[in-house]
Amino acid sequence: MNKREIGSRQERIAAEHLKENNYEILESNYRCKLGEADIIARDGKYLVFVEVKYRKNLKMGSPLEAVGVKKQNRIRKVCEWYLMEKGICDIPVRFDVVGILGEQITLIKNAF
């Protein structure tokens, strides 16, 4: 499998994990001119933008560490675009990260 196929597979695994945790998946791989959101979901009253990071092992560092300030800012901008595009102004927003290390899945709510 190439990197894109691996990434897509891991995003599907993350989406299933989120569903098991009572998230409602609204969008996968939402793209706009400002970037991409891996998963957009509802969790209770929140609209959640979820970044998914996968690492086979720790050789390249933890998947959770891979969501740095630059990536966070890009996701925030994509979020603003999405809210504007959909005309959403009355739903609180949260940013979560799903880190997958091998077979271990970690969900960080309100990660940034």
N, CA, C and O atoms as a Tinker XYZ file with bonds, in Angstrom:
   448  protein
     1  N      0.834000   -1.192000    0.000000    73     2
     2  CA     0.000000    0.000000    0.000000    64     1     3
     3  C      0.874000    1.250000    0.000000    63     2     4     5
     4  O      1.919000    1.295000    0.649000    81     3
     5  N      0.426000    2.261000   -0.742000    73     3     6
     6  CA     1.150000    3.526000   -0.717000    64     5     7
     7  C      0.666000    4.386000    0.455000    63     6     8     9
     8  O     -0.263000    4.001000    1.165000    81     7
     9  N      1.292000    5.542000    0.656000    73     7    10
    10  CA     0.975000    6.387000    1.807000    64     9    11
    11  C     -0.484000    6.839000    1.819000    63    10    12    13
    12  O     -1.113000    6.875000    2.876000    81    11
    13  N     -1.016000    7.177000    0.664000    73    11    14
    14  CA    -2.410000    7.636000    0.592000    64    13    15
    15  C     -3.367000    6.522000    1.004000    63    14    16    17
    16  O     -4.323000    6.754000    1.743000    81    15
    17  N     -3.100000    5.312000    0.521000    73    15    18
    18  CA    -3.950000    4.163000    0.874000    64    17    19
    19  C     -3.876000    3.853000    2.371000    63    18    20    21
    20  O     -4.888000    3.565000    3.009000    81    19
    21  N     -2.672000    3.917000    2.912000    73    19    22
    22  CA    -2.504000    3.686000    4.352000    64    21    23
    23  C     -3.249000    4.764000    5.135000    63    22    24    25
    24  O     -3.951000    4.461000    6.100000    81    23
    25  N     -3.096000    6.024000    4.720000    73    23    26
    26  CA    -3.782000    7.128000    5.397000    64    25    27
    27  C     -5.290000    6.975000    5.345000    63    26    28    29
    28  O     -5.972000    7.188000    6.348000    81    27
    29  N     -5.816000    6.607000    4.187000    73    27    30
    30  CA    -7.266000    6.412000    4.042000    64    29    31
    31  C     -7.754000    5.280000    4.936000    63    30    32    33
    32  O     -8.803000    5.386000    5.571000    81    31
    33  N     -6.992000    4.206000    4.978000    73    31    34
    34  CA    -7.369000    3.062000    5.824000    64    33    35
    35  C     -7.393000    3.475000    7.292000    63    34    36    37
    36  O     -8.323000    3.131000    8.022000    81    35
    37  N     -6.377000    4.207000    7.720000    73    35    38
    38  CA    -6.306000    4.631000    9.122000    64    37    39
    39  C     -7.425000    5.628000    9.461000    63    38    40    41
    40  O     -7.944000    5.624000   10.577000    81    39
    41  N     -7.789000    6.469000    8.508000    73    39    42
    42  CA    -8.903000    7.397000    8.741000    64    41    43
    43  C    -10.220000    6.636000    8.881000    63    42    44    45
    44  O    -11.075000    7.035000    9.673000    81    43
    45  N    -10.399000    5.558000    8.134000    73    43    46
    46  CA   -11.594000    4.725000    8.291000    64    45    47
    47  C    -11.614000    4.053000    9.665000    63    46    48    49
    48  O    -12.662000    3.962000   10.304000    81    47
    49  N    -10.454000    3.588000   10.110000    73    47    50
    50  CA   -10.344000    2.989000   11.438000    64    49    51
    51  C    -10.672000    4.029000   12.507000    63    50    52    53
    52  O    -11.386000    3.738000   13.466000    81    51
    53  N    -10.151000    5.235000   12.337000    73    51    54
    54  CA   -10.431000    6.318000   13.291000    64    53    55
    55  C    -11.917000    6.646000   13.314000    63    54    56    57
    56  O    -12.490000    6.853000   14.384000    81    55
    57  N    -12.548000    6.697000   12.140000    73    55    58
    58  CA   -13.986000    6.990000   12.066000    64    57    59
    59  C    -14.794000    5.929000   12.803000    63    58    60    61
    60  O    -15.749000    6.252000   13.509000    81    59
    61  N    -14.414000    4.666000   12.642000    73    59    62
    62  CA   -15.113000    3.589000   13.356000    64    61    63
    63  C    -14.938000    3.737000   14.864000    63    62    64    65
    64  O    -15.878000    3.525000   15.630000    81    63
    65  N    -13.741000    4.099000   15.278000    73    63    66
    66  CA   -13.476000    4.318000   16.704000    64    65    67
    67  C    -14.338000    5.467000   17.234000    63    66    68    69
    68  O    -14.888000    5.385000   18.333000    81    67
    69  N    -14.447000    6.523000   16.453000    73    67    70
    70  CA   -15.274000    7.660000   16.866000    64    69    71
    71  C    -16.747000    7.249000   16.979000    63    70    72    73
    72  O    -17.429000    7.627000   17.931000    81    71
    73  N    -17.226000    6.484000   16.013000    73    71    74
    74  CA   -18.613000    5.996000   16.067000    64    73    75
    75  C    -18.852000    5.173000   17.327000    63    74    76    77
    76  O    -19.897000    5.293000   17.966000    81    75
    77  N    -17.880000    4.337000   17.678000    73    75    78
    78  CA   -17.990000    3.532000   18.901000    64    77    79
    79  C    -18.047000    4.408000   20.150000    63    78    80    81
    80  O    -18.534000    3.983000   21.197000    81    79
    81  N    -17.544000    5.637000   20.025000    73    79    82
    82  CA   -17.567000    6.601000   21.126000    64    81    83
    83  C    -18.679000    7.633000   20.951000    63    82    84    85
    84  O    -18.614000    8.740000   21.485000    81    83
    85  N    -19.698000    7.240000   20.191000    73    83    86
    86  CA   -20.923000    8.031000   20.011000    64    85    87
    87  C    -20.768000    9.327000   19.217000    63    86    88    89
    88  O    -21.565000   10.251000   19.377000    81    87
    89  N    -19.764000    9.400000   18.377000    73    87    90
    90  CA   -19.653000   10.520000   17.444000    64    89    91
    91  C    -20.521000   10.194000   16.223000    63    90    92    93
    92  O    -20.657000    9.034000   15.833000    81    91
    93  N    -21.093000   11.221000   15.641000    73    91    94
    94  CA   -21.804000   11.078000   14.372000    64    93    95
    95  C    -20.912000   11.674000   13.287000    63    94    96    97
    96  O    -20.641000   12.874000   13.299000    81    95
    97  N    -20.462000   10.857000   12.363000    73    95    98
    98  CA   -19.567000   11.316000   11.297000    64    97    99
    99  C    -20.391000   12.089000   10.269000    63    98   100   101
   100  O    -21.357000   11.563000    9.717000    81    99
   101  N    -20.006000   13.330000   10.020000    73    99   102
   102  CA   -20.697000   14.173000    9.046000    64   101   103
   103  C    -19.956000   14.243000    7.716000    63   102   104   105
   104  O    -20.571000   14.218000    6.650000    81   103
   105  N    -18.637000   14.331000    7.787000    73   103   106
   106  CA   -17.810000   14.459000    6.580000    64   105   107
   107  C    -16.489000   13.729000    6.802000    63   106   108   109
   108  O    -15.964000   13.676000    7.915000    81   107
   109  N    -15.975000   13.176000    5.729000    73   107   110
   110  CA   -14.622000   12.614000    5.725000    64   109   111
   111  C    -13.854000   13.282000    4.597000    63   110   112   113
   112  O    -14.373000   13.470000    3.497000    81   111
   113  N    -12.620000   13.634000    4.886000    73   111   114
   114  CA   -11.745000   14.274000    3.896000    64   113   115
   115  C    -12.388000   15.511000    3.270000    63   114   116   117
   116  O    -12.386000   15.674000    2.050000    81   115
   117  N    -12.931000   16.368000    4.111000    73   115   118
   118  CA   -13.501000   17.628000    3.620000    64   117   119
   119  C    -12.356000   18.502000    3.111000    63   118   120   121
   120  O    -11.378000   18.744000    3.818000    81   119
   121  N    -12.499000   18.968000    1.873000    73   119   122
   122  CA   -11.460000   19.809000    1.267000    64   121   123
   123  C    -12.033000   21.153000    0.855000    63   122   124   125
   124  O    -13.164000   21.252000    0.379000    81   123
   125  N    -11.229000   22.177000    1.048000    73   123   126
   126  CA   -11.539000   23.509000    0.541000    64   125   127
   127  C    -10.213000   24.131000    0.111000    63   126   128   129
   128  O     -9.163000   23.498000    0.214000    81   127
   129  N    -10.266000   25.356000   -0.364000    73   127   130
   130  CA    -9.029000   25.971000   -0.865000    64   129   131
   131  C     -8.003000   26.241000    0.242000    63   130   132   133
   132  O     -6.844000   26.538000   -0.046000    81   131
   133  N     -8.425000   26.140000    1.496000    73   131   134
   134  CA    -7.518000   26.407000    2.619000    64   133   135
   135  C     -6.872000   25.153000    3.195000    63   134   136   137
   136  O     -5.954000   25.238000    4.010000    81   135
   137  N     -7.360000   23.976000    2.763000    73   135   138
   138  CA    -6.779000   22.744000    3.278000    64   137   139
   139  C     -7.817000   21.648000    3.405000    63   138   140   141
   140  O     -8.820000   21.639000    2.691000    81   139
   141  N     -7.567000   20.722000    4.323000    73   139   142
   142  CA    -8.419000   19.547000    4.476000    64   141   143
   143  C     -8.661000   19.262000    5.952000    63   142   144   145
   144  O     -7.795000   19.487000    6.798000    81   143
   145  N     -9.860000   18.762000    6.238000    73   143   146
   146  CA   -10.181000   18.221000    7.559000    64   145   147
   147  C    -10.392000   16.726000    7.370000    63   146   148   149
   148  O    -11.194000   16.309000    6.534000    81   147
   149  N     -9.677000   15.924000    8.143000    73   147   150
   150  CA    -9.787000   14.471000    7.991000    64   149   151
   151  C    -11.211000   14.003000    8.266000    63   150   152   153
   152  O    -11.802000   13.282000    7.462000    81   151
   153  N    -11.757000   14.417000    9.404000    73   151   154
   154  CA   -13.108000   14.022000    9.795000    64   153   155
   155  C    -13.802000   15.202000   10.450000    63   154   156   157
   156  O    -13.212000   15.905000   11.272000    81   155
   157  N    -15.060000   15.416000   10.081000    73   155   158
   158  CA   -15.907000   16.388000   10.766000    64   157   159
   159  C    -17.067000   15.580000   11.337000    63   158   160   161
   160  O    -17.714000   14.809000   10.628000    81   159
   161  N    -17.319000   15.771000   12.630000    73   159   162
   162  CA   -18.313000   14.940000   13.311000    64   161   163
   163  C    -19.089000   15.772000   14.331000    63   162   164   165
   164  O    -18.736000   16.910000   14.638000    81   163
   165  N    -20.163000   15.157000   14.846000    73   163   166
   166  CA   -20.905000   15.724000   15.976000    64   165   167
   167  C    -20.628000   14.850000   17.184000    63   166   168   169
   168  O    -20.650000   13.622000   17.099000    81   167
   169  N    -20.369000   15.494000   18.301000    73   167   170
   170  CA   -20.230000   14.801000   19.580000    64   169   171
   171  C    -21.052000   15.592000   20.583000    63   170   172   173
   172  O    -20.598000   16.600000   21.125000    81   171
   173  N    -22.267000   15.118000   20.820000    73   171   174
   174  CA   -23.172000   15.874000   21.688000    64   173   175
   175  C    -23.478000   17.211000   21.064000    63   174   176   177
   176  O    -23.941000   17.279000   19.926000    81   175
   177  N    -23.222000   18.281000   21.801000    73   175   178
   178  CA   -23.521000   19.623000   21.299000    64   177   179
   179  C    -22.409000   20.188000   20.414000    63   178   180   181
   180  O    -22.573000   21.263000   19.836000    81   179
   181  N    -21.287000   19.485000   20.300000    73   179   182
   182  CA   -20.126000   20.009000   19.586000    64   181   183
   183  C    -20.045000   19.547000   18.134000    63   182   184   185
   184  O    -20.378000   18.409000   17.802000    81   183
   185  N    -19.594000   20.463000   17.280000    73   183   186
   186  CA   -19.135000   20.139000   15.942000    64   185   187
   187  C    -17.632000   19.933000   16.101000    63   186   188   189
   188  O    -16.921000   20.832000   16.551000    81   187
   189  N    -17.154000   18.757000   15.733000    73   187   190
   190  CA   -15.765000   18.394000   16.029000    64   189   191
   191  C    -14.968000   18.194000   14.747000    63   190   192   193
   192  O    -15.370000   17.445000   13.857000    81   191
   193  N    -13.839000   18.874000   14.673000    73   191   194
   194  CA   -12.893000   18.694000   13.579000    64   193   195
   195  C    -11.803000   17.776000   14.112000    63   194   196   197
   196  O    -11.111000   18.107000   15.074000    81   195
   197  N    -11.658000   16.611000   13.469000    73   195   198
   198  CA   -10.763000   15.568000   13.968000    64   197   199
   199  C     -9.598000   15.391000   13.003000    63   198   200   201
   200  O     -9.787000   15.133000   11.814000    81   199
   201  N     -8.402000   15.534000   13.535000    73   199   202
   202  CA    -7.188000   15.247000   12.776000    64   201   203
   203  C     -6.740000   13.839000   13.132000    63   202   204   205
   204  O     -6.684000   13.482000   14.309000    81   203
   205  N     -6.422000   13.038000   12.121000    73   203   206
   206  CA    -6.000000   11.660000   12.327000    64   205   207
   207  C     -4.527000   11.552000   11.940000    63   206   208   209
   208  O     -4.129000   11.951000   10.846000    81   207
   209  N     -3.728000   11.005000   12.853000    73   207   210
   210  CA    -2.312000   10.777000   12.578000    64   209   211
   211  C     -1.960000    9.330000   12.897000    63   210   212   213
   212  O     -2.340000    8.798000   13.940000    81   211
   213  N     -1.232000    8.707000   11.987000    73   211   214
   214  CA    -0.845000    7.301000   12.127000    64   213   215
   215  C      0.674000    7.170000   12.082000    63   214   216   217
   216  O      1.348000    7.842000   11.301000    81   215
   217  N      1.187000    6.308000   12.920000    73   215   218
   218  CA     2.588000    5.898000   12.871000    64   217   219
   219  C      2.636000    4.392000   13.086000    63   218   220   221
   220  O      1.961000    3.860000   13.967000    81   219
   221  N      3.427000    3.720000   12.286000    73   219   222
   222  CA     3.598000    2.277000   12.436000    64   221   223
   223  C      4.341000    1.975000   13.736000    63   222   224   225
   224  O      4.048000    0.998000   14.425000    81   223
   225  N      5.318000    2.844000   14.056000    73   223   226
   226  CA     6.092000    2.694000   15.288000    64   225   227
   227  C      6.568000    4.091000   15.713000    63   226   228   229
   228  O      6.204000    5.088000   15.088000    81   227
   229  N      7.368000    4.161000   16.756000    73   227   230
   230  CA     7.813000    5.457000   17.289000    64   229   231
   231  C      9.068000    5.997000   16.611000    63   230   232   233
   232  O      9.605000    7.023000   17.028000    81   231
   233  N      9.531000    5.325000   15.586000    73   231   234
   234  CA    10.752000    5.746000   14.885000    64   233   235
   235  C     10.667000    7.199000   14.404000    63   234   236   237
   236  O     11.656000    7.932000   14.444000    81   235
   237  N      9.488000    7.603000   13.953000    73   235   238
   238  CA     9.288000    8.984000   13.474000    64   237   239
   239  C      8.579000    9.847000   14.530000    63   238   240   241
   240  O      8.106000   10.942000   14.227000    81   239
   241  N      8.510000    9.349000   15.757000    73   239   242
   242  CA     7.865000   10.072000   16.840000    64   241   243
   243  C      6.415000    9.648000   17.007000    63   242   244   245
   244  O      5.866000    8.897000   16.201000    81   243
   245  N      5.824000   10.141000   18.055000    73   243   246
   246  CA     4.433000    9.826000   18.365000    64   245   247
   247  C      3.496000   10.479000   17.344000    63   246   248   249
   248  O      3.750000   11.598000   16.899000    81   247
   249  N      2.425000    9.790000   16.977000    73   247   250
   250  CA     1.477000   10.413000   16.045000    64   249   251
   251  C      0.828000   11.667000   16.643000    63   250   252   253
   252  O      0.503000   12.605000   15.916000    81   251
   253  N      0.644000   11.680000   17.946000    73   251   254
   254  CA     0.028000   12.843000   18.591000    64   253   255
   255  C      0.932000   14.072000   18.535000    63   254   256   257
   256  O      0.443000   15.201000   18.489000    81   255
   257  N      2.236000   13.861000   18.538000    73   255   258
   258  CA     3.190000   14.971000   18.459000    64   257   259
   259  C      3.233000   15.589000   17.070000    63   258   260   261
   260  O      3.754000   16.692000   16.902000    81   259
   261  N      2.696000   14.900000   16.077000    73   259   262
   262  CA     2.776000   15.353000   14.689000    64   261   263
   263  C      1.786000   16.470000   14.362000    63   262   264   265
   264  O      1.821000   17.027000   13.265000    81   263
   265  N      0.910000   16.798000   15.300000    73   263   266
   266  CA    -0.071000   17.861000   15.063000    64   265   267
   267  C      0.455000   19.124000   15.735000    63   266   268   269
   268  O      0.044000   19.482000   16.839000    81   267
   269  N      1.374000   19.786000   15.039000    73   267   270
   270  CA     2.013000   20.982000   15.572000    64   269   271
   271  C      1.175000   22.231000   15.345000    63   270   272   273
   272  O      0.055000   22.161000   14.837000    81   271
   273  N      1.723000   23.358000   15.722000    73   271   274
   274  CA     1.026000   24.641000   15.652000    64   273   275
   275  C      0.628000   24.987000   14.220000    63   274   276   277
   276  O     -0.478000   25.474000   13.987000    81   275
   277  N      1.508000   24.744000   13.269000    73   275   278
   278  CA     1.199000   25.044000   11.866000    64   277   279
   279  C     -0.018000   24.246000   11.393000    63   278   280   281
   280  O     -0.911000   24.796000   10.748000    81   279
   281  N     -0.051000   22.955000   11.712000    73   279   282
   282  CA    -1.180000   22.098000   11.335000    64   281   283
   283  C     -2.455000   22.539000   12.063000    63   282   284   285
   284  O     -3.533000   22.563000   11.471000    81   283
   285  N     -2.329000   22.883000   13.331000    73   283   286
   286  CA    -3.478000   23.353000   14.100000    64   285   287
   287  C     -4.080000   24.614000   13.472000    63   286   288   289
   288  O     -5.299000   24.731000   13.349000    81   287
   289  N     -3.227000   25.543000   13.082000    73   287   290
   290  CA    -3.718000   26.782000   12.467000    64   289   291
   291  C     -4.416000   26.510000   11.139000    63   290   292   293
   292  O     -5.425000   27.144000   10.831000    81   291
   293  N     -3.892000   25.581000   10.355000    73   291   294
   294  CA    -4.524000   25.229000    9.082000    64   293   295
   295  C     -5.911000   24.622000    9.328000    63   294   296   297
   296  O     -6.872000   24.953000    8.633000    81   295
   297  N     -6.002000   23.745000   10.308000    73   295   298
   298  CA    -7.293000   23.119000   10.625000    64   297   299
   299  C     -8.285000   24.174000   11.099000    63   298   300   301
   300  O     -9.462000   24.114000   10.743000    81   299
   301  N     -7.836000   25.132000   11.890000    73   299   302
   302  CA    -8.719000   26.222000   12.337000    64   301   303
   303  C     -9.267000   27.007000   11.142000    63   302   304   305
   304  O    -10.445000   27.362000   11.111000    81   303
   305  N     -8.410000   27.270000   10.172000    73   303   306
   306  CA    -8.850000   28.013000    8.982000    64   305   307
   307  C     -9.848000   27.209000    8.160000    63   306   308   309
   308  O    -10.827000   27.757000    7.653000    81   307
   309  N     -9.597000   25.902000    8.029000    73   307   310
   310  CA   -10.544000   25.034000    7.331000    64   309   311
   311  C    -11.877000   25.042000    8.079000    63   310   312   313
   312  O    -12.940000   25.084000    7.460000    81   311
   313  N    -11.817000   25.003000    9.379000    73   311   314
   314  CA   -13.027000   25.056000   10.210000    64   313   315
   315  C    -13.809000   26.339000    9.931000    63   314   316   317
   316  O    -15.021000   26.293000    9.716000    81   315
   317  N    -13.134000   27.467000    9.933000    73   315   318
   318  CA   -13.807000   28.748000    9.664000    64   317   319
   319  C    -14.474000   28.737000    8.293000    63   318   320   321
   320  O    -15.602000   29.205000    8.138000    81   319
   321  N    -13.771000   28.201000    7.308000    73   319   322
   322  CA   -14.320000   28.109000    5.951000    64   321   323
   323  C    -15.580000   27.232000    5.941000    63   322   324   325
   324  O    -16.603000   27.596000    5.361000    81   323
   325  N    -15.481000   26.080000    6.592000    73   323   326
   326  CA   -16.606000   25.141000    6.645000    64   325   327
   327  C    -17.826000   25.796000    7.295000    63   326   328   329
   328  O    -18.938000   25.693000    6.778000    81   327
   329  N    -17.618000   26.463000    8.414000    73   327   330
   330  CA   -18.725000   27.132000    9.112000    64   329   331
   331  C    -19.361000   28.189000    8.224000    63   330   332   333
   332  O    -20.585000   28.305000    8.173000    81   331
   333  N    -18.531000   28.965000    7.519000    73   331   334
   334  CA   -19.041000   29.996000    6.621000    64   333   335
   335  C    -19.803000   29.353000    5.457000    63   334   336   337
   336  O    -20.901000   29.788000    5.112000    81   335
   337  N    -19.219000   28.329000    4.864000    73   335   338
   338  CA   -19.831000   27.662000    3.711000    64   337   339
   339  C    -21.187000   27.060000    4.066000    63   338   340   341
   340  O    -22.128000   27.133000    3.275000    81   339
   341  N    -21.289000   26.467000    5.249000    73   339   342
   342  CA   -22.518000   25.793000    5.678000    64   341   343
   343  C    -23.491000   26.737000    6.400000    63   342   344   345
   344  O    -24.609000   26.342000    6.729000    81   343
   345  N    -23.066000   27.977000    6.643000    73   343   346
   346  CA   -23.926000   28.927000    7.343000    64   345   347
   347  C    -24.147000   28.561000    8.802000    63   346   348   349
   348  O    -25.219000   28.807000    9.355000    81   347
   349  N    -23.145000   27.981000    9.417000    73   347   350
   350  CA   -23.246000   27.549000   10.816000    64   349   351
   351  C    -22.659000   28.630000   11.715000    63   350   352   353
   352  O    -21.517000   29.050000   11.534000    81   351
   353  N    -23.446000   29.070000   12.678000    73   351   354
   354  CA   -22.930000   30.098000   13.591000    64   353   355
   355  C    -23.339000   29.854000   15.040000    63   354   356   357
   356  O    -22.958000   30.615000   15.929000    81   355
   357  N    -24.106000   28.805000   15.281000    73   355   358
   358  CA   -24.657000   28.611000   16.625000    64   357   359
   359  C    -24.272000   27.285000   17.269000    63   358   360   361
   360  O    -24.933000   26.843000   18.209000    81   359
   361  N    -23.214000   26.643000   16.777000    73   359   362
   362  CA   -22.781000   25.357000   17.323000    64   361   363
   363  C    -21.352000   25.513000   17.852000    63   362   364   365
   364  O    -20.481000   25.997000   17.128000    81   363
   365  N    -21.101000   25.118000   19.083000    73   363   366
   366  CA   -19.722000   25.183000   19.582000    64   365   367
   367  C    -18.835000   24.187000   18.836000    63   366   368   369
   368  O    -19.272000   23.100000   18.459000    81   367
   369  N    -17.590000   24.582000   18.636000    73   367   370
   370  CA   -16.633000   23.788000   17.867000    64   369   371
   371  C    -15.528000   23.289000   18.789000    63   370   372   373
   372  O    -15.130000   23.961000   19.741000    81   371
   373  N    -15.047000   22.087000   18.475000    73   371   374
   374  CA   -13.949000   21.499000   19.234000    64   373   375
   375  C    -12.984000   20.849000   18.247000    63   374   376   377
   376  O    -13.380000   20.438000   17.156000    81   375
   377  N    -11.729000   20.760000   18.636000    73   375   378
   378  CA   -10.702000   20.128000   17.804000    64   377   379
   379  C    -10.136000   18.922000   18.552000    63   378   380   381
   380  O     -9.536000   19.064000   19.618000    81   379
   381  N    -10.336000   17.739000   17.982000    73   379   382
   382  CA    -9.846000   16.491000   18.571000    64   381   383
   383  C     -8.758000   15.907000   17.681000    63   382   384   385
   384  O     -8.662000   16.234000   16.498000    81   383
   385  N     -7.950000   15.048000   18.263000    73   383   386
   386  CA    -6.920000   14.335000   17.508000    64   385   387
   387  C     -7.039000   12.847000   17.828000    63   386   388   389
   388  O     -7.158000   12.451000   18.987000    81   387
   389  N     -7.004000   12.035000   16.774000    73   387   390
   390  CA    -6.912000   10.585000   16.928000    64   389   391
   391  C     -5.505000   10.192000   16.494000    63   390   392   393
   392  O     -5.114000   10.387000   15.343000    81   391
   393  N     -4.756000    9.637000   17.434000    73   391   394
   394  CA    -3.419000    9.135000   17.148000    64   393   395
   395  C     -3.471000    7.622000   17.096000    63   394   396   397
   396  O     -3.978000    6.978000   18.015000    81   395
   397  N     -2.948000    7.059000   16.023000    73   395   398
   398  CA    -2.910000    5.604000   15.881000    64   397   399
   399  C     -1.443000    5.190000   15.798000    63   398   400   401
   400  O     -0.719000    5.576000   14.881000    81   399
   401  N     -1.031000    4.401000   16.773000    73   399   402
   402  CA     0.337000    3.888000   16.825000    64   401   403
   403  C      0.254000    2.382000   16.728000    63   402   404   405
   404  O     -0.112000    1.701000   17.686000    81   403
   405  N      0.600000    1.865000   15.548000    73   403   406
   406  CA     0.427000    0.437000   15.307000    64   405   407
   407  C     -1.055000    0.108000   15.350000    63   406   408   409
   408  O     -1.810000    0.540000   14.479000    81   407
   409  N     -1.478000   -0.642000   16.341000    73   407   410
   410  CA    -2.890000   -1.001000   16.508000    64   409   411
   411  C     -3.556000   -0.213000   17.637000    63   410   412   413
   412  O     -4.762000   -0.335000   17.852000    81   411
   413  N     -2.775000    0.591000   18.356000    73   411   414
   414  CA    -3.293000    1.333000   19.514000    64   413   415
   415  C     -3.881000    2.675000   19.070000    63   414   416   417
   416  O     -3.228000    3.452000   18.374000    81   415
   417  N     -5.119000    2.931000   19.483000    73   415   418
   418  CA    -5.811000    4.161000   19.117000    64   417   419
   419  C     -5.976000    5.032000   20.356000    63   418   420   421
   420  O     -6.447000    4.569000   21.395000    81   419
   421  N     -5.579000    6.307000   20.235000    73   419   422
   422  CA    -5.735000    7.260000   21.319000    64   421   423
   423  C     -6.549000    8.437000   20.810000    63   422   424   425
   424  O     -6.219000    9.037000   19.787000    81   423
   425  N     -7.613000    8.763000   21.529000    73   423   426
   426  CA    -8.458000    9.903000   21.193000    64   425   427
   427  C     -8.218000   10.996000   22.207000    63   426   428   429
   428  O     -8.402000   10.791000   23.407000    81   427
   429  N     -7.804000   12.165000   21.725000    73   427   430
   430  CA    -7.611000   13.328000   22.590000    64   429   431
   431  C     -8.706000   14.333000   22.252000    63   430   432   433
   432  O     -8.694000   14.939000   21.181000    81   431
   433  N     -9.647000   14.505000   23.169000    73   431   434
   434  CA   -10.696000   15.492000   22.978000    64   433   435
   435  C    -10.161000   16.870000   23.347000    63   434   436   437
   436  O     -9.365000   17.018000   24.275000    81   435
   437  N    -10.620000   17.882000   22.596000    73   435   438
   438  CA   -10.217000   19.266000   22.844000    64   437   439
   439  C     -8.692000   19.386000   22.866000    63   438   440   441
   440  O     -8.116000   19.992000   23.769000    81   439
   441  N     -8.060000   18.804000   21.868000    73   439   442
   442  CA    -6.600000   18.717000   21.812000    64   441   443
   443  C     -5.924000   20.074000   21.648000    63   442   444   445
   444  O     -4.800000   20.278000   22.107000    81   443
   445  N     -6.611000   20.989000   20.995000    73   443   446
   446  CA    -6.058000   22.350000   20.838000    64   445   447
   447  C     -7.163000   23.339000   20.635000    63   446   448
   448  O     -6.903000   24.533000   20.484000    81   447
